[in-house]
Amino acid sequence: MRKWWPLVAVSLGAFILLVDVTIVNVALPAMGDDLDATFSSLQWVVDAYALALAALLLVAGSLADLFGHRRLYVIGLTLFALASLGCGLAPNAGVLVAARAVQGVGGAAMFATSAALLGATYQGRDRGTAFGIWGAVNGAAAAAGPILGGLLTEHIGWEAIFLVNLPIAAAAVLLTLRVVRADRPRTDGRRARVDVPGAVTFTLAAAALTYGFIRSAESGWTSATVLVSFAVAAVALVGFVLAETRAGRRGEVPMLDLALLRRPSFAGLMGGALLFQGGAFGGLVLVSIWLQSVLGLGPVESGLALTPMAVASFLVAALAGRHTQRMAPRLPIGAGLLLVALGMYLLYTAMSADAGRSALVLGLAVAGVGVGLATPVLVSAATGSVPPRRMGMAAGAVNTFRQLGTSLAIAVLGAVFTHAARADLAGSVPDPHGAASALAGGQAQRLVAAAPKDHRSAAEDLVHRAFADGLQSVFLWSAAAAVLGGLLVLALVRPTPPQPPAPTASGDTEPAREAAARV
């Protein structure tokens, strides 16, 4: 049993890292009420975490090479715990968003190092067992998030969804220091450099683009704030390309080797990962708000209503994962994306003004099957499409694109929802734009209560219709994104012939083995 304690230490960190991706959704309406937060603030509660993860995953991998994987994992756990405390004690939405961003920084350090720690600790059959259990914990975290979030929010308060991380993180830190061997930082000059210009420009581009989309829902696409945000994103993106190109020319290892994007398979997988994550998960924030603010469900019931996707994806990944790894990667990933699209289309057809939570079951379950097919293959396909010395970079890149897909999709779909709801409310309320934003922020019951007593029944019908039409637009856009991603993968991704690992000066293949361990 003693040999499995390192697995426990790493799995504890993975659990709180990934459960915090989904646990927040069902608590958003309660946060909005307690903190008097707007919809854009609620979007940032989710986006700040995903954006920090996306922006810093590759940088965290470089820092781990420089300072050691165990050390960075412990630092990440500690930072995650402190940020969770900040989230639980946040007096307003601004502090909560800032603490969530810091959580994402700690999460990036944990995410970038946990697989490498397992790869360095276990060998042979034990390694396969360890990664299998770790993967199951990842799936269980996603499935447990909505239910755990509902239970804590309803019976204790939304603050508890963050404070519960503290004892788990403390146990993980103590276990890691006691049972996980400290690894030696690499001193090789190429691996030891951290690509600061690439990290800064990438983070600025992603943040400005996300901010522009979120502000467009409130200020309109032609407002000065939105246009400036998009301009900053474009300039930062150009700066990122120049920084990575310059790093490559100097013989340094860039955060992302742009030459990899000239490989059709790699480019197709990155685009597929971005659209997969956005299409499957971008609309769930609004679905959770609809369940609680329009249907009047409690957090626990709302969490249960969202579980068909998580349960289906967990079961499919567990039962079919071994078989899908033997197939050409484009088949399970492409089919998974198309099933996500079908699930979103089923949600689109089932949504109406008088729909209840049962309208979600079939669509979420079908989308969950697609998630279960695609997710286990994405990382292995990305690493198989590049030379062995770039495997670690490819693994970080595909996870980066996935997290970026989440943050961008939440912002884009929020603007889509607001536009569709505003069209329904126009002519019926004095400020349709403000009413649409209030709907998205979970204020449906306040809008109904603000109507004259004789008109409240009509106001309730209008709220139900506007929210349903907004969700229909969200589901349709999500389906389109997943279809596009599926076509990209099926068209571009091709099997990569096996490539022999480059030997080191001593004749072994340690870099290739280390890259595989990082995956």
N, C-alpha and C positions, 0 to 999 in steps of 0.2 A: 504493500500500500504506500510505503514511503516514497517510492519512485514517482507516484502520481501527484504528489503535493505541488510540484511546479505547474502542472496542468491546472490544478485548482486555482493557484494564484493568478495565472493568466486568464482563466475563464471567468473569474470574478470581475476582473477589469473589463473584459469583453462584454459581460452582461450589462453592467451599468452604463457602459459606453453606448451600446446599441439600444437598450431599453429607453434611453433618454431621447432617441429619435422619434419613438412612437408614443411614449407615455404622456407627452405634453399635449397631444391633439385633443384629448377628451377634457383636459383642464382649461383650455383656452377661454371658453365662455365664463368660467368662474374667475379667471384672472382678469378678463375684461371688466367684469362687474366690480371686483374689489379694487382694482387699480384705475378704474375709469379710463381704460385704454381704448384707443381707436383701432380700426381694423389694420391699418398699416403697422401699428405697434405690435399687434398680435402676429402679423406676418413676420416681423423681425424677431419675435421670440423664437420662431422656428428657423428662420433664415440665418440669423446670426450664428447659430450653432453649426448648421450645415455649411455655411460659407467659410467659417474658420477651419472646419475640417478639410474642405476642398482646397483652400488656399495653402494650407500648411502641411499636408500629408507628405509631399515630396521633400520639403525642407526638413521635416522631422526625420525622414529617412537619412538624409545627409548628416544631421546632427547626431543621430544614433551611431553612424559610422565613426564620427569624430570623438564622441564621449562615451560610447558603450551603450548597448541596447538595454541592459538591465537598469543602468543609471537613468536613462531617459524615460523608461517605463515608470519607474518610481516617481520621477519628477512629474510626469504626466498625471499619474494617479493623485499625487498630492495637490497639484494645481486644479484638477477636476473636482476634488473634494472641497477645496476652499471656494471655488466658483459656485459649487452646489449650495454651500452655506450662504453665499452672497445672493443666489437666486431665491432661496427660502426666506431670507430676511429683507428682500427688496421692498422699499417703501413706495416705489412708483415704477412705471413701465420702462423708463429710461435706464434705471439701475438694473432692472431685470434683463433687458436686452444686452447691456454691457457684460453682465455676469454670464449670460449664455454664450457670448462670444469667447470669454475666457474659458468657459467649459469646453468649447470647441477646440481651443488651443491645446488644452490638456488631453482632450480626446484624440487629437491628431498624433500626439506623442505616443499615446497608448496603442492606437490603431497601427501606426507605422512600425512598432517594435514587437507586438505580441506574437505574430507568426514567426518572426526570426528567433524569439526566445524558445518557442516550441521546437523549431527546427534544429537549434543548437543543443537542446536538452535531450531529445529522443532520437533514436536511430532504428532503422529496420522496421519490423512489425509494430513496435511501440510507437514509432512516429506516425504511422498510418492511424493507429488507434487514437493517439492524442489529437491529431487534426480532425478525425471524425467526431470526437466528443466536443472539441472546440467549435466545430461547425454546427453541431446540434444545439449548443448553448447559444450561438448567434441566432439561429432560427427561433429557439424558445424565447429569447429576449424580445424579438419582434412580435411574436404571438402574445406574450404576456403583457406587453406594454399597455395596450388599451384597457385591459381588465384591471391590471394593477393601478394604472392611473385613475380609473373610475372609482375603485375601492378607496384609495387614499384621499381623493378629492372629496368624495361624498361623505366619508365618515370622519375625516380629520381636517382636511383643507388642502387646497392646491399646493401650499408650501411644502407639504409632506412628500410630494413626488420628487423634490430635490433633496430634502433633508435625509431621506432614506438612503441616499448614496453614501453618507458619511461613514456609518459603521462598516459598510461593505468595502469602501475604499481603504479604510484603516486596516481591516483584516487582510486585504490584498497586499498592501504595502509591507506589513509585518511578515506575511508569508513569503513574499518575493525576496526580502532581505535575508530570510533564513534558509530558504530551500532552493532558490535559483542561483546558479553560479554566475559570478561577475564575468563578463566577457571582456576581452582586451580590445580597446579602440584601435582601429587600423591607423597606421601612421603614413600610409602611402599618400603622396601629395595629391594625386588626382581624386582620391576618395575623401580626403580630409577637408576639401574646400566646400564651403557653403555658398550656394548661388544666391547671394543677397539681392543683387539687382533683379534677377528673375523672380524671386519671391515677392519683392515689393511691387513690381509692375503687374504681376499676375493678380495679386491680392487687390490692388487698386482697380484693375480692369473689371474683375468679377464683382467687387462691391459697388462700383459706380453703375454698372449695367443693371444689377439687381435693384439698386436704389431708384434708378430711372423708371424701371417697370412698376415698382411699388408706388412711386409718386404719380405716375400717369393715371392711376385709378382715382386719385383725389384732385389732381390739378389739370389733367388733360394732356394729350400727347404733344401739344405745341407750346406748353408753358416753358418759361425760361429755365426753371429748375430741371425739368426733364431733358430739355435739349442740351443743357450744360453737362448733365450727368452722362448722357450718351456720348458727348464729345470727349469728356474725360476718359470714358471707357475705351473709346477708339484710340486716343493718344497713348494710353497706358498699354493697350494691346500691341500697338506698333513698337513701343518701348520694350515690351517683353520679347517680341520677335528679334529685335536688334540685340538685346542682352544675351539671349540664348545663342544667336548666331555668332556673336563676338566670343562667347565662352568656348564654343566649339572650335573656332579658329585659333584660339590661344592654347588649345590642347587640354583645356579644363573640362570637367564633366558638368554639363548644364543641368538645371532642374528638370528640363524636358528636352531631349534631343529631337529637334524639329525634323531632322532627316527621317525619323521613324514615321512621320505623318505622310511621307511619300510612299510608304508601303501601303497598298490598297487594303490589305487585311487589317493592319493596325488602325488606319484611319477609319475604316468601317466599324471596327469594334469600339473606338472612342465615341463616334457619332451614335452608335447603337446604345452604348452605356448612358450617354447623356439623355437620349430620348426615352430610353427604357425607364430610368428613374423618374423622369418628369411625367411621363404618361401614366405610370402605375401609381405614383404616390403624391403627385402635385396637388390633386384635388381633395385629398382626405381632410385637410384642415377645414375646408368649407363644408364638407359632409358632416363632420363632427359638430360644427356650429349649427347646421340645419337640424340635426337630431335633437339638440338641446334647446336652442332658442325658438325654433318653429314648432317642432313636435312636442316639446316639453319633457323629454326624457331626462332622467338623472344621469350623472356621469357613469355609473356602473352599467346601466342599460345602454348608454351610448357606446361604451367600450365593448360590450358584448355584440352590438350591432356591427362593429367594424372587424370582428375577429374572423369572419369567413375567409377573407383574403390571407391573413396571417396563418391560419390553420391549414388551408389548402396548400399554400406555398411550402410550409414546413413538411407536410406529409409527402408531397410530390418530390421535394428535394431529398428527403430521407429515403424514399422507396425507389426513386428513379435515378438518383445521383450517380450511382455506380455505372448504370447503363449509358447515361448521357455522356459520361467522360470518354466512352469508347467510340462515340459517333463523331463525324465531322462537326466541328464547333458551330458552323453556321446553321446547322439544322436545329438543335435545341434552342439556340439563342434566337434565331429568326422565328421559329414556331412559337417560342415563348412570347416574343414581342407581338406577334399577330394574335395570340390568345389574350394578351393584355388589351389589345385594341378591341377584340370581340367583347371582352368583359365590360369595357368602358361604353361600347355601343349598346350593350344590354342595359346598362345603367341609364343611358340616355333614353331608351325606349320606355323604361319602367318609371321614369320620373314624371310626375304630374303634380298638380296643385293639391290633390287629395291622396298622394302617395304616403305610405307609412314606412317604417323601418324594414318591413318584409320586402320592399321593392329593391333593397340593396343586396339581398342574399345571393341570388344567382350571378349577378354581374361581378360582385366581389370575389365569389368562389372561382369563377372562370378566370378572372384576372390573376387570382392567386395561383392557379395551376400554371399560368404563363410565367409568373415570377419564380415559381419553384423549378421550372425547366431551365430558365435562362441564367439565374443567379449563380449556381454552382460552376457553370462553365465559363463565365465571363473572364475571370482572372486567369485561369489556366489557358484560355484561348489567346488572351493578350500576351502572356509571357511566351507562348509558343509561336507567336508571329514575329518575334524579334531575335537577334543574336543572343546567345547565353549571357554575355556580359551586360546586356541591357534588360535582363529579366526583372530585376528589382525595380528599375525605373518604370517598366511597363506595368507591373503590378500596382505601383503607386499611382501611375497615370490613370488607369481604369477606375480606381476608387475615387480619384480626384474628379474625374468627369461625372461619375455617379452622384457625388455630393453636390457638384455644381448644377447638375440637372435638377436636383431637388430644390435648391434655392431659387434658381431661375424660374422653374415651373410654378412655384408658389406665387412668385411675383407676377408672372404673366397671366396665370389663371385667375388671380385676384382682380386684375384689370379687366379680363374677359367677363367675369361674373358681374362686376360693378356696371360695365357697359350694358349688359343684357338686362339686369334688374332695373337700371335707370330708364330704359326704353319702356318697360311695363309701368313704371311709376309716373312717367311724364303725363301731365294733364290731370293726375289724380291727387298729387300732393304739391305744396308750394315749392319745395326744394327737392326735386327728384334725385339730384346728385348726392345731396347730404343724406337722404333717406336710403339710397342704395348703399352708401358707405356704412350707415348705421346697421342695415341688414347684415352686411358682411361682417360687421364687428359683433354680432350676436345680440343686437338690440331690437329684435323683432317685437317682443312683448311691449317694450316701451313705445314703439311706434303705434301699436294697436291702442295702448292705454291713452296716448295723446290725442286720439280721435274723439270727436263728440260722442256721447254715450249712445245716441240713436244710430250712429254710423259705425260702431265698433265691429259689428258682424261683417259689414262690407270691407272694413279696413283689414280684418283678419283674412278674409278671402284674397284681398289684394296682396297681402304679405306672402301668403302661401303661393300664390301664382307667380309673383315676382321672384321669389327664392327658387322655385322649381324651374322657371325659365333660365335663371342664372346658372343653376346646376346643370341643366341640359347643355348649355353652351360649354361649360367646363368639361363635361364628359365627352362632348363631340371633339373639342380641341385635344383632349387627352388621347382619344382614339386615333385622331389624325397623326399625332406625334408618334404613337406606338407603331402605326402602319409604316410611317416614313422610316423609323428605326429598323423595323423588320426588313423592309426592302433594301435598305443600305447594307445590312448584314448579309442578306442572301445574295446580293449582287457583288459585293466586294470581298467578303471573307472567303479565303480558300485555304485548304490544308497546307501547312508549311512543312517541307521535308526536314527530317531530323538533321540538326547541325552539330558536329562534334565540338565539345567545349574547348576553348583555347587553353593550352597547357601553360602553366606558370614556369618560371625559370627553373624550378626544381622538378619539373616534369609532371606535376599533379594537376588537378582541375579544381582547386579550391574555390576560385571565384565563381565558377558555375554552380558548385554545390552551395556556396553561400547565398547566391542569388535565388536558388530554388528554395532555400530555407526561409529567406525573407518573404517569398510568396506565401 
